[in-house]
Amino acid sequence: MKIILQAIALAALAPTAAAAQSAETILPDLNYPWDIEAHGDSIYVTEKAGTLGIFEDGTFRRLPVETSAPILDDRGGGLLGLALRPDFAETRRAVLYQHTGTPDDRTNRVIEVELDGDTWRETRVLIDGIPGHPLYNGGRVAFGPDGMLYVTTGWTENRERPQDVGSLAGKILRVAPDGAIPDDNPFPGSPVWSLGHRNPQGLAWDDDGQLYAAEHGQSGHDEVNLIERGANYGWPLIQGDETADGMRAPLTHSGGGTWAPSGLAWTGDDLLLAGLQAEGVLSVGLDGEVSMHHPTGERIRDVLVVGADIYVITTNRSPRGEGPSRDRLIRLDP
């Protein structure tokens, strides 16, 4: 493993040649978008307050999401991750990660929705009862090359939960598209795929089908991990360069500094990491080397690679802040 940038300030990240290229605003006037996905020539955007919008032919339709349990838009919770089903063209169905409950009693769940006219309507709940927190909810959902649905969850500031296979907090989960638990999951009868995570918010697969995840650390030590079936990534017992029997070290980490990583994408050559605190897109090589791919001067929440194009969304308000977040969808020149 090659650990890069340990205890180095973000300003010291050396920009690559791509960093000098321009960025184009594709869609202004977003308010705390969280996930972007593409299908055909359309881009789909979740906004934390509870909408799933469609940008196509130069027009953005901000569509409501009707759920059986109300969306709780509070602090870092709301309508978060989005995954379009592999059969989306036929079914118009997608998967969403939803924060619900009250500020004093929060929980998360994964739901399936279907586009019905100008409204997304819940069709079923795939995973329920994921512990919630004002800030640490994970929230990314993605279909893997195996056709299964992967879900990231946060540790909720409970030191026991990430190491407890019986808890859904601080994990990467894996279920079938209908929410059933696959027979080849590592823990019989459990959706848990890997454990010992703090607040993972990025998932991506390389061309060989290897899964990677990005997660927020505690006062630094943000991580990019190579995810293996049933593996334990150590939180809260180890972080950074620390080791322990039966626990995996990260592919790379931020040392004493922070990237505040969120979305993750694969380009065909390396990983692109959305940096909130880094205010740009970082390039992460499979050898663990990290560089600034494209500085933006804004908090980047998610990154999407479509052919030669790279799209990003901003969330310029911290989840600890109040009021609207003035955000946009940007295309970075290849």
Helices and strands as residue ranges (DSSP letters): G 10-12, G 17-20, E 23-31, E 33-39, E 42-47, E 51-56, E 59-66, E 79-84, H 88-91, E 93-102, E 105-116, E 119-131, E 141-143, E 149-152, G 161-163, E 171-175, E 192-195, E 199-205, E 211-216, E 223-227, E 252-253, E 261-266, E 271-275, E 280-284, E 290-295, E 300-306, E 309-314, E 326-332
